[in-house]
Amino acid sequence: MQIQFKGHTYHLAVGNLTIPILGDVILSTMHLDSNPLYSIYLIVIGISGGFVVLCYVSLRFIKQKSSQEW
């Protein structure tokens, strides 16, 4: 998010008036400029880990037919 906002000027239209807002002001208002967003990494790791566990459980407990049974 910092790459998209930092250094850009955004224009906010209020009626007939247009107010320019710096991206740095948006970052400081949302408190995104002080701490890195480690929660995104935790979410991605959690989803990936859950997918791996689901694949393991599926392959472990679903009975497979052998090629000689048909």
C-alpha positions in Angstrom: 0.0 0.0 0.0 2.9 2.4 0.6 4.1 2.0 -2.9 0.8 3.1 -4.3 0.3 6.1 -2.1 3.8 7.4 -1.4 4.8 10.4 -3.6 1.4 10.7 -5.4 -1.1 13.5 -5.2 -4.8 12.5 -5.2 -7.6 14.8 -6.0 -10.8 14.8 -3.9 -13.8 16.4 -5.5 -16.3 18.0 -3.1 -19.0 19.7 -5.1 -17.3 22.2 -7.4 -14.2 22.2 -5.3 -11.2 19.9 -5.9 -8.9 19.3 -3.0 -5.4 17.9 -3.6 -4.3 15.3 -1.0 -0.8 14.0 -0.8 -0.4 10.2 -0.5 1.9 10.7 2.5 -1.0 12.3 4.4 -3.2 9.3 3.6 -0.5 6.9 4.9 -0.1 8.8 8.1 -3.8 9.2 8.6 -4.3 5.4 8.2 -1.2 4.7 10.4 0.4 2.7 7.7 3.7 4.5 7.7 5.0 3.3 11.1 4.7 -0.5 11.1 5.2 -2.9 8.2 2.2 -5.0 7.3 3.3 -8.4 8.7 -0.3 -9.5 9.1 -0.5 -10.0 5.3 2.4 -12.5 5.6 0.7 -14.3 8.4 -2.5 -14.6 6.5 -0.7 -16.0 3.4 1.2 -18.5 5.5 -2.0 -19.6 7.3 -3.9 -20.1 4.0 -0.9 -22.0 2.5 -0.5 -24.2 5.5 -4.2 -24.9 5.7 -4.1 -25.9 2.0 -1.2 -28.3 2.6 -2.9 -29.9 5.6 -6.1 -30.3 3.6 -4.2 -32.0 0.7 -2.4 -34.3 3.1 -5.7 -35.3 4.9 -7.4 -35.8 1.5 -4.7 -38.0 0.1 -4.2 -39.9 3.4 -7.7 -40.9 4.2 -9.5 -41.2 0.9 -9.3 -44.8 -0.3 -7.7 -45.2 -3.7 -8.7 -47.9 -6.1 -5.9 -50.1 -7.2 -5.5 -50.6 -11.0 -6.4 -54.3 -10.7 -9.8 -53.9 -9.1 -11.6 -52.8 -12.3 
